[in-house]
Amino acid sequence: MKYFAAGLVSAFLFVFLIAFKSGVYEVSKSTADVEQEEGVYVFYRSKPVANYEYVGTYKIGMVWDDKPSLLFNKLVRKTKEKFPSADGIIIANDMGKCDAIKFK
């Protein structure tokens, strides 16, 4: 009976250690801290690691100004206006559209 109890405790500890090891997130070279702009997380040419759901897409119309910062600010502001429940936005490479997302 002692050996059975010792084996059971050993098996429990082994499972516990394996479960704890897999629950720890390791930082990699591609890990980043995403900044917020006007209250939403902005992912430019990247996607969040956390689970999220797609809310909608906002496409920017014709822009006469060629300054990237103004285009970026307009994209963030208009997406936030159209999708007020969005927690973040994912901007495509061309900066002509972005997807609004909500974290689960």
N, C-alpha and C positions, 0 to 999 in steps of 0.2 A: 504494500500500500504506500510505503514511503517513496519508492521509486516512481510509482504512478503519479503521486502528488508533485514530486520534484520534476518529472517530465512535463506535467501540465503547466507548472509555473514557468519552466524554461521555454516552453512553446508560447505561452502568453507573452513573456518578455520579448521573445524573438519577433512576434507579430507586432507588438507595440513599437519596437525600435524600427522596424521596416516601415510602418505606417507613419511614424514621426519623421523619418528621413525623407519620405516622398512628399511630405507636406511643406517642406522648407523650400522657398523660392530662392534660387541662386541668381545673382546678378551676372549678366553676360555683357559682352562688348556692345551689343545692340540695345541694352536697356537704357532708358532715358527718363527724365522727369519732365513731363509735359506741362507747359505753361498755359495759363488761362488768359483769354482775351475777352473782355466784356462778359465774364462769367461762364464761358464755355471753354472746354478743353479743345485745343487746336492741334490736330494731327496732320502735318504736311508731309505727303509722300510716305506715310506710315499708317499703321493700324494699331489700336489699343490691344493689350494682352487680355484685359478683363473682358468678360462676356458683355455683349451689347446687342441691341436690336436696332435695325434700320428704321428711321422715322420718315425720311424723305430726301429729295434732292433739290437743291437750288442751283439754277443756272443763271449766270450773270449775263446781262445783255451787252450791247455794244458799249465799249469803254473808250472814251476819247483821250484819257490821260494815260501816259505810258509809265507812270511811277508805280513800281510794285507795291510799295507800302500803302498807297491810296487804294489800289485794287484789293489788296488783302483786307484792309479795314472795311471796305464796302462789302466784301464777300461775307465777312464775319457778322457785321451789323445786320445785313439783309436776311441772312440765314436765321439769325436769332429772332428777328421780327416774324418771319414766316413760320418758324417752328419754335415757339417759346418754351416747350417742354424739353427741348434737346439739352443733353448734358455736354455734348461735344460735337465737333465737326471733323470730317476727314476731307482734306483738300486734295484733289487730283493734281497730277504733275502740271497740267496746263493752266491751272488757277482760273479756269472758266466755269467750273462747277464744283460743288462740294456736297457731301452726304451728311445729313444730320443724324446723330445717333443718340440713343438713350441707354445708359448702363443698367444692367439687370441687378 
